[in-house]
Amino acid sequence: MDFETAVPINIHLTTQIEQDGELSQHVFDEEGQLFQMGSTLYLRYHETNAKTNETVPVTLKLQEDGLVILTRGQGNTRLQLHFSADREINTVYQTPYGNIPIITRTTMMKVRLQDEPTAGEIKVDYLLMSGRDQLGKYQLRLIFQ
């Protein structure tokens, strides 16, 4: 894949969240864009809240070294999660009330990309931690084409 300009894509995203013994699932079908800068691929889209119709910008950055970075939000509310197989990575959740230190512990990650037709699948299982406390167990499944 070698894109200088954005290519329109369709995104199907499923997230499963387990917090305090409760399980929830969210499904998004969104239009987005895929583009490449150097050896890094970017997927951009907006998640639409079905109840409020508000949208939140999301960017997935797929680096050549295997690191996947998910950035969600903008302005003074922004979360950037770093995923790398079998690693813990410290980050910060920016809120209007201050920054909250967060740790992502990636327990499984698979990225599959294809050129023609342009498509891919990203699977990430991870734990979100704050200090020694586990905030939740997450599964992200994203398919684009």
GICORDA-V58108 format. One record per backbone hydrogen bond with DSSP energy under -0.5 kcal/mol. CO is the residue of the C=O (numbers start at 0). NH is the residue of the N-H. If there is no record, write none. Layout:
# GICORDA-V58108
co:CO nh:NH
co:CO nh:NH
This chain:
# GICORDA-V58108
co:1 nh:3
co:2 nh:35
co:6 nh:33
co:8 nh:31
co:9 nh:144
co:10 nh:12
co:10 nh:29
co:11 nh:142
co:12 nh:27
co:13 nh:140
co:14 nh:25
co:15 nh:138
co:16 nh:18
co:16 nh:23
co:17 nh:136
co:18 nh:21
co:21 nh:18
co:23 nh:16
co:25 nh:14
co:27 nh:12
co:27 nh:29
co:29 nh:10
co:30 nh:45
co:31 nh:8
co:32 nh:43
co:33 nh:6
co:34 nh:41
co:36 nh:39
co:39 nh:36
co:40 nh:61
co:41 nh:34
co:42 nh:59
co:43 nh:32
co:44 nh:57
co:46 nh:48
co:46 nh:55
co:47 nh:49
co:48 nh:52
co:53 nh:48
co:55 nh:46
co:56 nh:72
co:57 nh:44
co:58 nh:60
co:58 nh:70
co:59 nh:42
co:59 nh:61
co:60 nh:62
co:60 nh:68
co:61 nh:40
co:62 nh:65
co:66 nh:62
co:67 nh:82
co:68 nh:60
co:68 nh:70
co:69 nh:80
co:70 nh:58
co:71 nh:78
co:73 nh:76
co:76 nh:73
co:77 nh:93
co:78 nh:71
co:78 nh:80
co:80 nh:69
co:82 nh:67
co:83 nh:86
co:86 nh:105
co:88 nh:103
co:90 nh:101
co:91 nh:79
co:91 nh:93
co:92 nh:94
co:92 nh:99
co:93 nh:77
co:94 nh:97
co:97 nh:94
co:98 nh:100
co:99 nh:92
co:101 nh:90
co:102 nh:104
co:102 nh:128
co:103 nh:88
co:103 nh:105
co:104 nh:106
co:104 nh:126
co:105 nh:85
co:107 nh:124
co:109 nh:122
co:111 nh:120
co:113 nh:118
co:114 nh:116
co:118 nh:113
co:119 nh:143
co:120 nh:111
co:121 nh:141
co:122 nh:109
co:123 nh:139
co:124 nh:106
co:124 nh:107
co:125 nh:137
co:126 nh:104
co:126 nh:128
co:127 nh:134
co:127 nh:135
co:128 nh:102
co:129 nh:132
co:132 nh:129
co:132 nh:134
co:135 nh:127
co:136 nh:17
co:137 nh:125
co:138 nh:15
co:139 nh:123
co:140 nh:13
co:141 nh:121
co:142 nh:11
co:143 nh:119
